[in-house]
Amino acid sequence: MAFSLGGGSSNGRSRFRGRHTSMAEINVVPLVDVVLVLLIIFMLTAHVMEFGLEVDVPKVKQTRDTNDELPVVSLTRNGDVYLGEKPVNINLLGEAIRKNYPKSKGAFVRADKDTVYDPIAQVISALNEAKIDVRLVTQPLENGPKARR
């Protein structure tokens, strides 16, 4: 909405004739629109940035924390194998780890708790053939069942 500060005649057409004044206002509405769209896009994609694969690992009584930086081989419920977030052929798993992680001597295997045992055994076998140490990823039990006396 524009307002004219210079007094003019009562004729409505006179402001378009004669003296032209420039407006020194910046329209921020498009800027606000762009910022809101970017905010919505960020909110929708933020949960995907954590880790791309949903794998619910089994819970066990005893776990061991480690600070080792090793590649992660993930198995989904369907038995699909991923190295990091990229799908990988199980026959090329050892080569892919050697190529992408040349200094690594081991790998974490993270399998969904509902995965059948056969794909897990195949991955462990493929890693052992490639002389790569296998470490299984689990979660600690929270408020586990107490033993009765």
Protein Blocks (a to p, Z undefined) as FASTA:
>chain_A
ZZdfbdcdfbfklmmgojadddfbdcfklmmmmmmmmmmmmmmmmmmmmpmcdcdddddf
bdcddfbdcddddddfkopacehjaccdfklmmmmmmmmmmmbcbdcddddfkbcfklmm
mmmmmmmmnopacdddddddehiacddZZ
